[in-house]
């Protein structure tokens, strides 16, 4: 096998980068971002494959669900306390 064939074969074995991210990756990015912890590998993945509009929408959605969850817990506690 010549050097050209070896290089071509090795290039075929490497996976091509995906365009976009999976839903699970987006959710984990938003959740870990809310906690303020994220690995360097995930951060690099987010900046290379993610779209800013997706992060903004998922972040706003998470914020809305979080606020509604806190309000629901407070109302439940107040209801159970008899106020």
ZAMARGU-4260 file (C-alpha; in steps of 0.2 Angstrom, whole numbers, plus 5000, padded with zeros to 4 digits):
<rodrens>
0) 5000/5000/5000 | 5007/5017/4995 | 5008/5032/5007 | 4994/5040/4998 | 4983/5025/5000
5) 4987/5024/5019 | 4983/5043/5022 | 4967/5041/5012 | 4962/5026/5022 | 4966/5034/5039
10) 4956/5049/5034 | 4940/5038/5030 | 4941/5030/5047 | 4940/5047/5056 | 4922/5052/5060
15) 4915/5067/5052 | 4910/5081/5064 | 4891/5082/5066 | 4882/5098/5062 | 4871/5102/5077
20) 4870/5094/5094 | 4858/5081/5101 | 4844/5086/5112 | 4852/5077/5127 | 4868/5087/5124
25) 4858/5103/5124 | 4849/5099/5140 | 4865/5094/5149 | 4873/5110/5143 | 4859/5121/5150
30) 4858/5111/5167 | 4877/5112/5170 | 4877/5130/5165 | 4864/5134/5178 | 4875/5126/5191
35) 4890/5134/5184 | 4900/5118/5181 | 4905/5111/5164 | 4920/5101/5157 | 4932/5109/5145
40) 4927/5095/5132 | 4909/5100/5133 | 4912/5118/5132 | 4923/5115/5116 | 4909/5104/5109
45) 4896/5118/5112 | 4906/5132/5104 | 4910/5121/5088 | 4893/5112/5085 | 4880/5123/5095
50) 4870/5137/5089 | 4868/5152/5100 | 4849/5154/5097 | 4847/5136/5103 | 4856/5140/5119
55) 4846/5155/5122 | 4829/5146/5119 | 4834/5132/5130 | 4840/5144/5144 | 4824/5154/5143
60) 4814/5138/5144 | 4824/5131/5159 | 4822/5148/5168 | 4803/5148/5165 | 4802/5130/5171
65) 4813/5133/5186 | 4803/5149/5191 | 4786/5140/5189 | 4793/5125/5200 | 4799/5137/5214
70) 4782/5146/5214 | 4773/5129/5214 | 4783/5123/5229 | 4780/5139/5238 | 4761/5138/5235
75) 4761/5120/5241 | 4770/5124/5257 | 4759/5139/5261 | 4744/5128/5257 | 4750/5114/5269
80) 4754/5127/5282 | 4737/5133/5282 | 4740/5151/5277
</rodrens>
